[in-house]
Amino acid sequence: MRSVRFSVVTAAAAAAALTAVTGCAEKSDAKGGDAVAIKATDSACEVSAKEFPAGKVVFDVENKGSKVTEVYVLFPDDRIVTERENIGPGTKATITAEIKAGDYTVACKPGMKGDGIRTAVKATGKGAASAKRSPELDKAVAEYRKWVQEQADETLPKAKAFADAVKAGDLEGAKKLYAESRIGWERTEPVAESFGDIDPKVDVREDGLEDGQDPAKDWTGWHKLEKALWADKKIGDNEKKLADQLMTDLTDWQKRVGKAEITPTSMANGAKELLDEVASGKVTGEEERYSHTDLVDFKANVEGAQKAYELLKPVAAKNDPKLSAELDKQFAAMATLLDKYRADKTTYVFESYDKVGKDQRKELSDAVSALGEPLSHLAAAVAK
């Protein structure tokens, strides 16, 4: 549920970013092993090092503003290298990533809107490009890449069944197929989001559109069809066109996903991102506000995070056995809790989320926090 889309920075945004960073600390580069500090406020994104050695890079983020923020490290074409969402006011976060030599942009997004306040940075030297990974981590990356492709391949026929029902004008049939068509996407969403342009086409919510975009013509994807099916309760010619467009965009995802930049730390950070997705959209009921199928997405997000963890576990358990033990415990607790909301553990038929009460939502939220905290340390464990 990427709430916004990245685009080329406008002249005004670039000027604002330049103004915002003029007050940055004078330190311009970091030595090997030093963390790069990022101080985010409502009007600035201060990066302590404009140059740092390529390889394992640790970003220490502090949100000193009054709004929830997100921090991204972006390739020049706006593909995502690494990110951390939902950093609350007065809180800190640490992001560990493998970064090759080259030019990048750090973007802070107060309020989680727009292109963000941007700062150009550079990774120098050989670093990650020349570092030899352990065979265990190479295997984890290869297996994860294979699994992500399988999820995309398995999603296409399910999405086609949903799209065909829409095009046939079968309102109830489309409703029944909607949630299942999204499972593979939700399991692997951080990989899709890394491209920058696919997620806004297929999974954006109406309130996630950029300022100036018209929901009537600029909003596409699953959630616009969700609104038509449950809120508007009608399928017209426009919805049928949207179904075709959804298949076009998902086919693009299927073809490109195998070429995604994947590293052990991106797998670990992606697992944390999936828990952030749960915290920001599923627990609150915002993601599937019309269909109330949030628990299906919730389960798929958790499964995606657990898959990444299980593949990285041989190294994580060796480097940080206490962390691995805690993650095992919390993933098991989460599975048990979610099972309370489905009658058959072999299917994805969950209780409608509008029937889940305040106390139950609090219990789910607490479980997400209990899992998300140790999961935030997984990248550091596999990068040791």
Sequence and secondary structure as in RCSB ss.txt:
>XXXX:A:sequence
MRSVRFSVVTAAAAAAALTAVTGCAEKSDAKGGDAVAIKATDSACEVSAKEFPAGKVVFDVENKGSKVTEVYVLF
PDDRIVTERENIGPGTKATITAEIKAGDYTVACKPGMKGDGIRTAVKATGKGAASAKRSPELDKAVAEYRKWVQE
QADETLPKAKAFADAVKAGDLEGAKKLYAESRIGWERTEPVAESFGDIDPKVDVREDGLEDGQDPAKDWTGWHKL
EKALWADKKIGDNEKKLADQLMTDLTDWQKRVGKAEITPTSMANGAKELLDEVASGKVTGEEERYSHTDLVDFKA
NVEGAQKAYELLKPVAAKNDPKLSAELDKQFAAMATLLDKYRADKTTYVFESYDKVGKDQRKELSDAVSALGEPL
SHLAAAVAK
>XXXX:A:secstr
   S      HHHHHHHHHHHTTS S  B  TT  EEEEE SS EEES SEEESEEEEEEEEE SSS EEEEEE 
TTS EEEEEEEE TT EEEEEEEEEEEEEEEEE GGG SS EEEEEEEEEEETTT    HHHHHHHHHHHHHHHH
HHHHHHHHHHHHHHHHHTT HHHHHHHHTGGGHHHHHTHHHHHTTSSSHHHHS  GGGS TT  HHHH  SHHHH
HIIIIII    HHHHHHHHHHHHHHHHHHHHGGGS   HHHHHHHHHHHHHHIIIIITTT TTTTT  HHHHHHH
HHHHHHHHHHHHHHHHHHH HHHHHHHHHHHHHHHHHHHTT S TTS     GGGS HHHHHHHHHHHHHHHHHH
TTHHHHHT 
